[in-house]
Amino acid sequence: IVDFLMGKETADIVSYQQNEMEQFGSGQEEDDKTWNAVLRQALIAGYLTKEIENYGTLRITPQGREFMEHPTSFRVVKDKEFEEDEGADMPMRGSGASAVDPALFSIMKDLRKKLSKQLDVPPFVIFQDPSLEAMATTYPVTLEELQNIPGVGSGKAKRYGTEFVALIKKYVEENEIERPEDMRVRTVANKSKLKVYIVQSIDRKVALDDIASSKGLEFSELLDEIESIVYSGTRINIDYFIFDAIDEDRVDDIYQYFKESTTDSLQEAIEELGSDYTEDEIRLVRIKFLSEMAN
């Protein structure tokens, strides 16, 4: 959104031909920090809603449409100015429809780093960056609310969430932030039938390729679903399939890589481990690692 308002012809904007729209570049009289602040305050005011399950899609609410027809003034707090090196780890807020609070995001990354050292696990095992970004947008202050965050299930919330919600609550109070109403009242959705089926099938030690076939999925699509389950905090055990399909030494090599890595990036793992290891092998062992270390 900010790139669109600022008239930046990014790959996404050009691919959807949004640069040909009349409103493209209409916000160039303000800087990107101002527009990000406007987005965040509009979200808090209820003019926009963020679809948490879709990692940040913003939609105009009925209240927002009413505001468009009958505009009124509302307070906007501009983002804090950060030094260049301080902002290096900030989410790329100008690249999408984000309303991330950069100060809170930075504080939570520091907390995650501290916990990762205390627990001797990589930072991504605790919470991934998209989860922190969602927290820095919706400000969950209880473990129940934390479970609304993508990539955070009940297990992960209970295991790692206490210090994060305490930090967020303190931050909200000290900065007098009004949290989005939908976060306060939203309840955790039930798992999809597909995810329940997958978990139950794994519990029965059904071969993963058979699970995929029974649901008309490609094997990579099944791995997508299993990764989503594990990242949300559900512990599963696919050793029965892994050690039947992959040599134990290869499993150990991949597992050790993720144990020593600071990122769970699949692409970086493929580049580091080399062509001797297939993408499916790396993904399967990554699932094993995350399930055992994070859940």
matplotlib code that plots the C-alpha trace (Angstrom):
import matplotlib.pyplot as plt

x = [0.0, 2.7, 4.7, 1.6, 1.0, 4.6, 4.6, 7.2, 7.1, 7.8, 7.7, 4.3, 2.8, 3.9, 2.8, -0.8, -0.6, -1.4, 1.1, -1.4, -4.2, -5.1, -4.3, -0.8, 1.7, -1.0, 0.6, 4.0, 3.5, 4.1, 6.9, 6.6, 6.8, 3.7, 1.7, 2.7, 1.6, -1.7, -2.2, -1.5, -3.8, -6.6, -6.3, -6.5, -9.4, -11.3, -11.3, -9.2, -9.1, -6.1, -6.8, -4.4, -4.7, -3.5, -0.4, -1.5, -4.1, -5.8, -9.5, -11.7, -14.3, -17.9, -16.7, -13.9, -16.3, -18.4, -15.3, -14.6, -18.0, -18.0, -14.3, -13.5, -10.1, -8.3, -4.9, -1.9, 1.4, 4.3, 6.9, 10.0, 13.0, 15.6, 19.3, 20.2, 21.8, 18.9, 16.4, 18.4, 16.3, 13.0, 10.3, 10.1, 7.0, 7.0, 6.8, 3.3, 0.1, 1.8, 1.0, 3.8, 4.9, 8.7, 9.7, 7.7, 9.0, 12.6, 12.0, 10.5, 13.4, 15.7, 13.6, 13.6, 17.4, 17.8, 15.5, 17.2, 20.5, 19.0, 17.3, 20.1, 17.9, 17.9, 15.7, 13.3, 12.4, 10.8, 8.8, 9.3, 9.5, 6.0, 4.6, 6.5, 5.2, 1.6, 2.2, 3.5, 0.4, -2.4, -0.8, -1.9, -1.7, -2.9, -1.9, -5.4, -5.0, -1.5, -2.9, -4.6, -1.2, -0.2, 2.4, 1.4, -0.7, -1.6, 1.6, 4.0, 2.0, 2.3, 6.0, 7.3, 4.5, 4.4, 7.3, 6.1, 2.6, 3.9, 6.3, 3.5, 1.1, 3.7, 4.5, 0.8, 0.2, 3.3, 2.5, -1.2, -2.0, -5.6, -5.6, -7.7, -11.1, -11.1, -8.1, -9.8, -12.9, -11.6, -11.5, -9.1, -10.6, -10.9, -8.3, -9.4, -10.7, -7.6, -5.2, -7.0, -7.0, -3.3, -2.4, -4.6, -3.1, 0.4, -0.5, -1.5, 1.8, 0.2, 2.9, 3.0, 2.7, -0.4, -1.9, -1.2, -2.7, -5.9, -6.5, -5.5, -2.4, 1.0, 3.7, 5.0, 1.5, 1.2, 4.6, 3.2, 0.3, 2.5, 4.9, 1.9, 0.8, 4.3, 4.9, 1.6, 3.0, 1.6, 4.1, 4.1, 6.4, 7.2, 10.3, 8.5, 8.5, 11.8, 14.0, 12.3, 12.9, 16.3, 19.6, 20.2, 23.5, 21.8, 19.1, 21.8, 23.6, 20.5, 19.3, 22.7, 22.6, 19.3, 20.6, 23.5, 21.7, 20.2, 17.5, 15.0, 15.2, 14.8, 16.7, 19.7, 19.6, 19.6, 22.6, 24.5, 23.9, 24.5, 22.9, 23.5, 20.4, 16.9, 14.5, 12.0, 14.7, 15.6, 11.9, 11.2, 14.1, 13.3, 9.8, 11.3, 13.7, 11.0, 8.6, 11.2, 13.0, 10.1, 7.1]
y = [0.0, 2.4, 1.7, 2.3, 5.6, 6.6, 5.7, 3.0, 0.6, -2.6, -6.0, -6.8, -3.4, -3.7, -7.4, -6.4, -3.2, -1.1, 1.5, 2.3, 3.2, 6.9, 6.9, 5.5, 7.9, 10.0, 10.1, 11.5, 14.6, 12.6, 10.2, 6.4, 6.8, 9.0, 6.6, 3.6, 5.5, 6.3, 2.6, 1.5, 4.1, 3.3, -0.3, 0.6, 2.9, 0.1, 1.6, -1.3, -4.9, -7.2, -10.8, -12.5, -15.9, -14.4, -12.8, -9.2, -8.7, -5.4, -4.8, -1.7, -2.3, -0.9, 1.7, 2.6, 3.0, 5.3, 7.3, 7.5, 9.0, 11.3, 11.9, 13.1, 13.9, 11.4, 11.4, 9.9, 9.2, 9.3, 6.5, 7.0, 7.9, 5.1, 5.2, 3.2, 0.4, 0.2, -0.3, -3.0, -5.8, -4.1, -5.7, -4.3, -2.3, -0.4, -3.6, -4.6, -3.8, -3.7, -1.7, -3.0, -1.1, -0.9, -0.1, -3.0, -5.3, -4.4, -4.9, -8.4, -9.4, -8.5, -10.7, -13.5, -13.3, -13.4, -16.4, -18.3, -17.9, -19.0, -22.0, -22.8, -22.9, -20.8, -17.7, -19.0, -22.0, -19.6, -17.4, -16.6, -13.0, -13.1, -14.0, -11.1, -8.7, -9.8, -9.3, -5.8, -5.0, -6.4, -6.2, -9.5, -9.2, -12.6, -16.1, -16.7, -13.7, -14.8, -18.0, -15.8, -15.0, -16.9, -19.6, -19.6, -22.5, -23.3, -25.3, -22.6, -19.8, -21.6, -22.5, -19.2, -16.6, -15.5, -13.0, -11.7, -10.9, -9.3, -7.2, -6.2, -5.3, -3.1, -1.4, -0.8, 0.7, 2.9, 4.2, 4.5, 2.3, 1.4, -2.1, -3.3, -4.4, -7.6, -8.9, -8.5, -10.4, -12.8, -16.5, -19.1, -20.9, -24.6, -26.5, -27.3, -30.8, -31.4, -30.6, -32.8, -35.6, -35.2, -35.2, -38.3, -40.1, -39.3, -40.6, -43.9, -43.9, -43.7, -43.1, -39.4, -40.2, -42.2, -39.3, -36.9, -39.3, -39.8, -36.1, -35.4, -33.4, -33.2, -34.3, -30.8, -29.5, -32.0, -30.8, -27.3, -28.4, -30.3, -27.3, -25.1, -27.5, -27.6, -23.9, -23.3, -25.3, -28.8, -31.6, -34.4, -37.4, -38.4, -40.5, -43.6, -42.1, -40.2, -43.1, -45.4, -42.9, -41.2, -42.7, -42.0, -40.2, -37.8, -37.1, -36.3, -34.0, -32.0, -31.9, -30.6, -27.9, -26.5, -26.8, -24.5, -22.2, -18.8, -19.2, -21.8, -20.6, -23.6, -21.8, -21.1, -24.8, -26.0, -23.8, -24.7, -28.5, -28.8, -30.8, -34.1, -33.5, -33.2, -30.4, -33.0, -34.5, -31.1, -30.2, -33.5, -33.2, -29.5, -30.6, -33.1, -30.5, -27.8, -30.3, -31.6, -28.3, -25.8, -27.8]
z = [0.0, 1.0, -2.2, -4.2, -2.5, -2.9, -6.6, -6.4, -9.3, -7.4, -9.1, -7.5, -8.4, -12.0, -12.3, -11.3, -13.4, -10.4, -11.6, -14.3, -11.8, -11.4, -7.7, -8.1, -6.5, -5.1, -1.6, -2.6, -0.6, 2.6, 3.4, 4.0, 7.8, 7.7, 5.6, 7.8, 10.8, 9.1, 8.3, 11.8, 13.4, 10.9, 11.9, 15.6, 15.0, 13.2, 9.7, 8.5, 9.5, 9.2, 8.2, 10.6, 8.9, 5.6, 7.1, 6.8, 4.2, 5.0, 4.2, 4.6, 7.3, 7.1, 9.6, 7.2, 4.3, 6.4, 7.2, 3.4, 2.8, 5.9, 6.8, 10.3, 11.9, 14.0, 15.8, 14.0, 15.9, 13.5, 13.7, 15.7, 13.6, 13.8, 12.9, 9.8, 11.7, 14.2, 11.3, 9.6, 11.2, 10.9, 8.7, 5.2, 5.9, 2.7, 0.7, 1.6, 3.5, 6.9, 9.9, 12.1, 15.2, 14.5, 18.1, 19.6, 16.8, 17.7, 21.4, 20.8, 18.6, 21.5, 23.8, 21.3, 21.1, 24.8, 25.2, 22.4, 24.2, 27.5, 26.0, 23.5, 20.5, 17.3, 17.5, 14.7, 17.0, 19.4, 17.1, 13.4, 12.1, 10.6, 14.0, 15.7, 13.0, 13.7, 17.4, 16.7, 14.8, 17.0, 20.4, 22.1, 25.9, 27.0, 26.1, 24.6, 22.3, 21.4, 19.9, 17.3, 15.9, 12.8, 13.7, 17.4, 18.7, 22.3, 22.9, 21.6, 23.4, 26.8, 26.2, 25.0, 25.2, 28.8, 28.6, 25.2, 26.3, 29.5, 27.4, 25.0, 27.8, 29.4, 26.1, 25.4, 28.8, 28.7, 25.2, 25.8, 22.7, 21.9, 20.7, 17.7, 19.0, 16.9, 18.7, 22.1, 21.1, 18.5, 19.5, 18.2, 15.1, 15.1, 13.1, 9.6, 8.9, 6.7, 9.4, 11.9, 9.3, 8.8, 12.5, 13.1, 10.1, 11.4, 14.8, 13.1, 11.2, 7.8, 5.1, 4.2, 0.4, 1.2, 3.2, 0.3, -2.2, -0.2, -0.1, -3.7, -2.7, -4.2, -1.7, -1.5, -0.7, 2.2, 3.5, 3.4, 5.6, 8.0, 8.3, 9.1, 11.8, 13.4, 13.2, 15.1, 18.0, 17.5, 18.1, 15.7, 15.1, 11.5, 12.4, 11.1, 7.6, 7.7, 8.7, 6.2, 3.4, 4.4, 5.6, 9.3, 8.6, 6.2, 8.7, 11.3, 8.9, 8.1, 11.7, 12.9, 10.2, 11.6, 15.1, 14.3, 11.9, 12.8, 10.1, 9.0, 5.4, 3.1, 0.3, 2.6, 3.8, 0.2, -0.7, 2.4, 2.4, -1.4, -4.1, -2.4, -0.4, -1.9, -1.0, 0.3, 2.6, 4.0, 4.6, 6.3, 8.7, 9.3, 10.4, 12.7, 14.1, 14.7, 16.2, 18.7, 19.5, 19.4, 20.5]

ax = plt.figure().add_subplot(projection="3d")
ax.plot(x, y, z, "-o")
ax.set_aspect("equal")
plt.show()
